[in-house]
């Protein structure tokens, strides 16, 4: 059995939701599987919308993929230097304890 990795999501109002998932799962999938509010994920993780937008914590690299960068232009809330689509962030042991900030709105 693979050990799960624990992460958290902080809403714009400061509420924190703890979640966990297995390595290789996307951060978006972890949010959905753990009923975290604020991740709409309308496209189901296909990088075809921006409704899983998060502000990534330090240690998570920038959006290097040009397609993800383009999709972030459609994010409903402010795009920042640490903006990422959570469907494009793979859960890995280095993310243990990471806190992802959720934008105020997704749609």
PyMOL CGO cylinders between C-alpha atoms (Angstrom):
from pymol import cmd
from pymol.cgo import CYLINDER

trace = [
    CYLINDER, 0.00, 0.00, 0.00, 1.32, 3.44, -0.92, 0.3, 1, 1, 1, 1, 1, 1,
    CYLINDER, 1.32, 3.44, -0.92, 1.53, 6.05, 1.80, 0.3, 1, 1, 1, 1, 1, 1,
    CYLINDER, 1.53, 6.05, 1.80, -0.78, 8.98, 1.33, 0.3, 1, 1, 1, 1, 1, 1,
    CYLINDER, -0.78, 8.98, 1.33, 0.50, 12.53, 1.18, 0.3, 1, 1, 1, 1, 1, 1,
    CYLINDER, 0.50, 12.53, 1.18, -1.29, 15.15, 3.26, 0.3, 1, 1, 1, 1, 1, 1,
    CYLINDER, -1.29, 15.15, 3.26, -1.91, 18.63, 1.88, 0.3, 1, 1, 1, 1, 1, 1,
    CYLINDER, -1.91, 18.63, 1.88, -4.32, 21.43, 2.74, 0.3, 1, 1, 1, 1, 1, 1,
    CYLINDER, -4.32, 21.43, 2.74, -6.44, 24.02, 0.99, 0.3, 1, 1, 1, 1, 1, 1,
    CYLINDER, -6.44, 24.02, 0.99, -7.10, 27.47, 2.47, 0.3, 1, 1, 1, 1, 1, 1,
    CYLINDER, -7.10, 27.47, 2.47, -10.16, 29.35, 1.27, 0.3, 1, 1, 1, 1, 1, 1,
    CYLINDER, -10.16, 29.35, 1.27, -10.16, 33.10, 0.66, 0.3, 1, 1, 1, 1, 1, 1,
    CYLINDER, -10.16, 33.10, 0.66, -12.02, 33.38, 3.99, 0.3, 1, 1, 1, 1, 1, 1,
    CYLINDER, -12.02, 33.38, 3.99, -9.23, 31.56, 5.84, 0.3, 1, 1, 1, 1, 1, 1,
    CYLINDER, -9.23, 31.56, 5.84, -10.97, 28.22, 6.37, 0.3, 1, 1, 1, 1, 1, 1,
    CYLINDER, -10.97, 28.22, 6.37, -8.56, 25.28, 5.99, 0.3, 1, 1, 1, 1, 1, 1,
    CYLINDER, -8.56, 25.28, 5.99, -9.49, 21.90, 4.55, 0.3, 1, 1, 1, 1, 1, 1,
    CYLINDER, -9.49, 21.90, 4.55, -7.09, 18.99, 5.02, 0.3, 1, 1, 1, 1, 1, 1,
    CYLINDER, -7.09, 18.99, 5.02, -6.89, 16.33, 2.34, 0.3, 1, 1, 1, 1, 1, 1,
    CYLINDER, -6.89, 16.33, 2.34, -4.67, 13.44, 1.33, 0.3, 1, 1, 1, 1, 1, 1,
    CYLINDER, -4.67, 13.44, 1.33, -3.97, 11.34, -1.71, 0.3, 1, 1, 1, 1, 1, 1,
    CYLINDER, -3.97, 11.34, -1.71, -1.52, 8.94, -3.24, 0.3, 1, 1, 1, 1, 1, 1,
    CYLINDER, -1.52, 8.94, -3.24, 1.59, 9.98, -5.15, 0.3, 1, 1, 1, 1, 1, 1,
    CYLINDER, 1.59, 9.98, -5.15, 0.91, 10.62, -8.82, 0.3, 1, 1, 1, 1, 1, 1,
    CYLINDER, 0.91, 10.62, -8.82, -2.62, 11.88, -8.21, 0.3, 1, 1, 1, 1, 1, 1,
    CYLINDER, -2.62, 11.88, -8.21, -3.23, 15.49, -9.22, 0.3, 1, 1, 1, 1, 1, 1,
    CYLINDER, -3.23, 15.49, -9.22, -3.84, 18.11, -6.55, 0.3, 1, 1, 1, 1, 1, 1,
    CYLINDER, -3.84, 18.11, -6.55, -7.22, 18.73, -8.24, 0.3, 1, 1, 1, 1, 1, 1,
    CYLINDER, -7.22, 18.73, -8.24, -8.17, 15.05, -7.87, 0.3, 1, 1, 1, 1, 1, 1,
    CYLINDER, -8.17, 15.05, -7.87, -7.19, 15.13, -4.20, 0.3, 1, 1, 1, 1, 1, 1,
    CYLINDER, -7.19, 15.13, -4.20, -9.45, 18.15, -3.66, 0.3, 1, 1, 1, 1, 1, 1,
    CYLINDER, -9.45, 18.15, -3.66, -12.39, 16.48, -5.43, 0.3, 1, 1, 1, 1, 1, 1,
    CYLINDER, -12.39, 16.48, -5.43, -11.92, 13.13, -3.63, 0.3, 1, 1, 1, 1, 1, 1,
    CYLINDER, -11.92, 13.13, -3.63, -11.86, 14.92, -0.27, 0.3, 1, 1, 1, 1, 1, 1,
    CYLINDER, -11.86, 14.92, -0.27, -14.85, 17.20, -0.98, 0.3, 1, 1, 1, 1, 1, 1,
    CYLINDER, -14.85, 17.20, -0.98, -12.83, 20.41, -0.76, 0.3, 1, 1, 1, 1, 1, 1,
    CYLINDER, -12.83, 20.41, -0.76, -15.09, 23.33, -1.71, 0.3, 1, 1, 1, 1, 1, 1,
    CYLINDER, -15.09, 23.33, -1.71, -13.81, 25.89, -4.17, 0.3, 1, 1, 1, 1, 1, 1,
    CYLINDER, -13.81, 25.89, -4.17, -12.37, 23.56, -6.81, 0.3, 1, 1, 1, 1, 1, 1,
    CYLINDER, -12.37, 23.56, -6.81, -14.94, 23.35, -9.61, 0.3, 1, 1, 1, 1, 1, 1,
    CYLINDER, -14.94, 23.35, -9.61, -12.85, 21.26, -12.06, 0.3, 1, 1, 1, 1, 1, 1,
    CYLINDER, -12.85, 21.26, -12.06, -15.40, 21.61, -14.85, 0.3, 1, 1, 1, 1, 1, 1,
    CYLINDER, -15.40, 21.61, -14.85, -13.20, 19.88, -17.44, 0.3, 1, 1, 1, 1, 1, 1,
    CYLINDER, -13.20, 19.88, -17.44, -12.30, 17.00, -15.13, 0.3, 1, 1, 1, 1, 1, 1,
    CYLINDER, -12.30, 17.00, -15.13, -8.58, 17.67, -15.21, 0.3, 1, 1, 1, 1, 1, 1,
    CYLINDER, -8.58, 17.67, -15.21, -8.01, 18.01, -18.95, 0.3, 1, 1, 1, 1, 1, 1,
    CYLINDER, -8.01, 18.01, -18.95, -6.39, 21.47, -18.65, 0.3, 1, 1, 1, 1, 1, 1,
    CYLINDER, -6.39, 21.47, -18.65, -9.27, 22.83, -20.72, 0.3, 1, 1, 1, 1, 1, 1,
    CYLINDER, -9.27, 22.83, -20.72, -10.71, 25.33, -18.23, 0.3, 1, 1, 1, 1, 1, 1,
    CYLINDER, -10.71, 25.33, -18.23, -9.35, 27.33, -15.32, 0.3, 1, 1, 1, 1, 1, 1,
    CYLINDER, -9.35, 27.33, -15.32, -11.81, 26.24, -12.63, 0.3, 1, 1, 1, 1, 1, 1,
    CYLINDER, -11.81, 26.24, -12.63, -9.19, 24.41, -10.56, 0.3, 1, 1, 1, 1, 1, 1,
    CYLINDER, -9.19, 24.41, -10.56, -7.02, 27.52, -10.19, 0.3, 1, 1, 1, 1, 1, 1,
    CYLINDER, -7.02, 27.52, -10.19, -4.95, 27.67, -7.00, 0.3, 1, 1, 1, 1, 1, 1,
    CYLINDER, -4.95, 27.67, -7.00, -2.18, 29.83, -5.61, 0.3, 1, 1, 1, 1, 1, 1,
    CYLINDER, -2.18, 29.83, -5.61, 0.62, 27.33, -5.11, 0.3, 1, 1, 1, 1, 1, 1,
    CYLINDER, 0.62, 27.33, -5.11, 2.86, 27.35, -2.04, 0.3, 1, 1, 1, 1, 1, 1,
    CYLINDER, 2.86, 27.35, -2.04, 6.60, 27.91, -2.18, 0.3, 1, 1, 1, 1, 1, 1,
    CYLINDER, 6.60, 27.91, -2.18, 8.36, 24.88, -3.62, 0.3, 1, 1, 1, 1, 1, 1,
    CYLINDER, 8.36, 24.88, -3.62, 5.80, 24.25, -6.34, 0.3, 1, 1, 1, 1, 1, 1,
    CYLINDER, 5.80, 24.25, -6.34, 7.25, 25.39, -9.63, 0.3, 1, 1, 1, 1, 1, 1,
    CYLINDER, 7.25, 25.39, -9.63, 5.62, 27.85, -11.99, 0.3, 1, 1, 1, 1, 1, 1,
    CYLINDER, 5.62, 27.85, -11.99, 3.35, 26.88, -14.85, 0.3, 1, 1, 1, 1, 1, 1,
    CYLINDER, 3.35, 26.88, -14.85, 5.96, 25.89, -17.44, 0.3, 1, 1, 1, 1, 1, 1,
    CYLINDER, 5.96, 25.89, -17.44, 3.56, 24.36, -19.92, 0.3, 1, 1, 1, 1, 1, 1,
    CYLINDER, 3.56, 24.36, -19.92, 2.42, 26.97, -22.48, 0.3, 1, 1, 1, 1, 1, 1,
    CYLINDER, 2.42, 26.97, -22.48, -1.09, 25.47, -22.55, 0.3, 1, 1, 1, 1, 1, 1,
    CYLINDER, -1.09, 25.47, -22.55, -1.46, 25.81, -18.77, 0.3, 1, 1, 1, 1, 1, 1,
    CYLINDER, -1.46, 25.81, -18.77, -0.15, 29.39, -19.00, 0.3, 1, 1, 1, 1, 1, 1,
    CYLINDER, -0.15, 29.39, -19.00, -2.76, 30.16, -21.67, 0.3, 1, 1, 1, 1, 1, 1,
    CYLINDER, -2.76, 30.16, -21.67, -5.57, 28.62, -19.61, 0.3, 1, 1, 1, 1, 1, 1,
    CYLINDER, -5.57, 28.62, -19.61, -4.56, 30.69, -16.57, 0.3, 1, 1, 1, 1, 1, 1,
    CYLINDER, -4.56, 30.69, -16.57, -5.42, 33.78, -18.62, 0.3, 1, 1, 1, 1, 1, 1,
    CYLINDER, -5.42, 33.78, -18.62, -9.05, 32.64, -18.26, 0.3, 1, 1, 1, 1, 1, 1,
    CYLINDER, -9.05, 32.64, -18.26, -8.95, 32.32, -14.45, 0.3, 1, 1, 1, 1, 1, 1,
    CYLINDER, -8.95, 32.32, -14.45, -11.91, 34.13, -12.89, 0.3, 1, 1, 1, 1, 1, 1,
    CYLINDER, -11.91, 34.13, -12.89, -9.81, 35.57, -10.07, 0.3, 1, 1, 1, 1, 1, 1,
    CYLINDER, -9.81, 35.57, -10.07, -6.50, 37.44, -10.06, 0.3, 1, 1, 1, 1, 1, 1,
    CYLINDER, -6.50, 37.44, -10.06, -3.61, 35.68, -11.76, 0.3, 1, 1, 1, 1, 1, 1,
    CYLINDER, -3.61, 35.68, -11.76, -0.45, 35.81, -9.66, 0.3, 1, 1, 1, 1, 1, 1,
    CYLINDER, -0.45, 35.81, -9.66, 3.14, 34.61, -10.11, 0.3, 1, 1, 1, 1, 1, 1,
    CYLINDER, 3.14, 34.61, -10.11, 2.24, 31.45, -8.14, 0.3, 1, 1, 1, 1, 1, 1,
    CYLINDER, 2.24, 31.45, -8.14, -1.03, 30.75, -9.99, 0.3, 1, 1, 1, 1, 1, 1,
    CYLINDER, -1.03, 30.75, -9.99, -1.35, 27.16, -11.14, 0.3, 1, 1, 1, 1, 1, 1,
    CYLINDER, -1.35, 27.16, -11.14, -4.05, 24.83, -12.36, 0.3, 1, 1, 1, 1, 1, 1,
    CYLINDER, -4.05, 24.83, -12.36, -4.28, 22.15, -9.70, 0.3, 1, 1, 1, 1, 1, 1,
    CYLINDER, -4.28, 22.15, -9.70, -4.99, 19.50, -12.36, 0.3, 1, 1, 1, 1, 1, 1,
    CYLINDER, -4.99, 19.50, -12.36, -1.42, 20.03, -13.57, 0.3, 1, 1, 1, 1, 1, 1,
    CYLINDER, -1.42, 20.03, -13.57, 0.31, 19.58, -10.20, 0.3, 1, 1, 1, 1, 1, 1,
    CYLINDER, 0.31, 19.58, -10.20, 1.18, 15.97, -9.43, 0.3, 1, 1, 1, 1, 1, 1,
    CYLINDER, 1.18, 15.97, -9.43, 1.14, 14.91, -5.79, 0.3, 1, 1, 1, 1, 1, 1,
    CYLINDER, 1.14, 14.91, -5.79, 4.62, 13.92, -4.65, 0.3, 1, 1, 1, 1, 1, 1,
    CYLINDER, 4.62, 13.92, -4.65, 6.26, 13.41, -1.24, 0.3, 1, 1, 1, 1, 1, 1,
    CYLINDER, 6.26, 13.41, -1.24, 7.85, 16.89, -1.30, 0.3, 1, 1, 1, 1, 1, 1,
    CYLINDER, 7.85, 16.89, -1.30, 4.30, 18.35, -1.10, 0.3, 1, 1, 1, 1, 1, 1,
    CYLINDER, 4.30, 18.35, -1.10, 3.62, 16.79, 2.32, 0.3, 1, 1, 1, 1, 1, 1,
    CYLINDER, 3.62, 16.79, 2.32, 2.09, 19.55, 4.45, 0.3, 1, 1, 1, 1, 1, 1,
    CYLINDER, 2.09, 19.55, 4.45, 1.78, 22.03, 1.56, 0.3, 1, 1, 1, 1, 1, 1,
    CYLINDER, 1.78, 22.03, 1.56, -1.07, 24.53, 1.77, 0.3, 1, 1, 1, 1, 1, 1,
    CYLINDER, -1.07, 24.53, 1.77, -2.72, 25.65, -1.47, 0.3, 1, 1, 1, 1, 1, 1,
    CYLINDER, -2.72, 25.65, -1.47, -4.56, 28.96, -1.35, 0.3, 1, 1, 1, 1, 1, 1,
    CYLINDER, -4.56, 28.96, -1.35, -7.90, 28.97, -3.16, 0.3, 1, 1, 1, 1, 1, 1,
    CYLINDER, -7.90, 28.97, -3.16, -9.01, 32.05, -5.08, 0.3, 1, 1, 1, 1, 1, 1,
    CYLINDER, -9.01, 32.05, -5.08, -12.19, 33.83, -4.07, 0.3, 1, 1, 1, 1, 1, 1,
    CYLINDER, -12.19, 33.83, -4.07, -14.02, 32.66, -7.22, 0.3, 1, 1, 1, 1, 1, 1,
    CYLINDER, -14.02, 32.66, -7.22, -13.51, 30.02, -9.93, 0.3, 1, 1, 1, 1, 1, 1,
    CYLINDER, -13.51, 30.02, -9.93, -16.31, 30.91, -12.32, 0.3, 1, 1, 1, 1, 1, 1,
]
cmd.load_cgo(trace, "trace")
